């Protein structure tokens, strides 16, 4: 019987002049370079009397061999996710770090001990309640959702926002899947919008919806956009000199490169000594900070700039996994805040929100605004006018000319049926002006 000399990884032949290792279970060869074996490691395995198994044989014989975390093993083995028991807390006491557990010796613990870390709780949107009712001020809150495309889920997003009993200050969104032609088509009542679409290919995109009671300016100097690595958008709330941003890291992007760009952004913000909140889908599972080196490096990076995550429980939950990849990081440590993870079906990510006791001064708007009134009498007038038009004259023309005529006629009827009326905003009811 001819022995199979194809590599178990790349399926190319393992030649006699190439470095390879033999699997004692399936009797096949594997290139040393395909499994990143050094010359020293290959020599040690060659001299060892114990059998060596390739990755395929290990996975078929021991399906959980790649799992080093006890929680992950129990979830995989039982096919049952106890996501509420998973918790991000890098400052739990660790016997193996007995010196660094001293508050006097570990500078991170010494600093972050004074920050009121709060557990995140899973809630329904209807359970988010307003803490303080102050007409002159707005308690700062920031909401984030991965939308997986406005074209599919924008209505779900607006439904969740409208169901909240609080006035959200800023809504951050990732994966808008918009483009330059349609990014201005998506509006949320009571919010101004700033959308930044991905330009080099489809999907991606980030955006911010800012409460109309707040004055803000764009911070293009903080925005870093590198294809397939990082997408970001930043604003500054003028009244409080507070920076608010939204960041998206595409799946598969090099975490080390992404961390380097985050380091640059946080350095710029710290030089200005301004309060900052950055929401986003980072696609970095913080629950693996102690087993995954790039994740640990990312955590160390934001901690080194006095930023910290406010959400500490999984935000993306499937039948076989629970990961903490969406978060809102901040450098504000003198503020009480309530982080919540919402049960809402916007996408496969759960939206998150934090409420704070920071008060933002509202704008003094003109009390008189103009709106259209869609009364039954107005609707009937509109329908009657549309039916009375002789459309034959329009359809007889060429397509471009006909459309222009149709548009002009339709807009004239719409304006006459639903004219703008003066509204007194302070009385919370619409009053039609007299002349």
Secondary structure, DSSP 8 states (H G I E B T S, - for coil): -----B-TTT-SB--TTS-EEE-TTT--EEETGGGT--HHHHHHHHH--S----HHHHHHH-TTTT---HHHHHHHHHT---GGG----TTS--GGGTTTT-TTT-HHHHHHTTS-----EEE-GGG---S---TTEEEEEEEEEE-S-HHHHHHHHHHHHHH-SS--SEEEEE-----TTTGGG---TTEEEEEE---SSSS--EEEEEETTS-EEE-TTT---BTTTBEEEEEEEGGGTEEEEEEE--TT--HHHHHHHHHHHHHHHHHHT-EEEEEEE----GGGTTT-HHHHHHHHHHHHTT-EES--S-SEE-SS-EE--EEEEE---SS-EEEEEE---SSSS--EEEEEEEEEE-----SEEEEE---HHHHHHHHHHHHHS-THHHHTS-HHHHHHHHHHHHHHHHHHHS-EEEEEGGGTS------
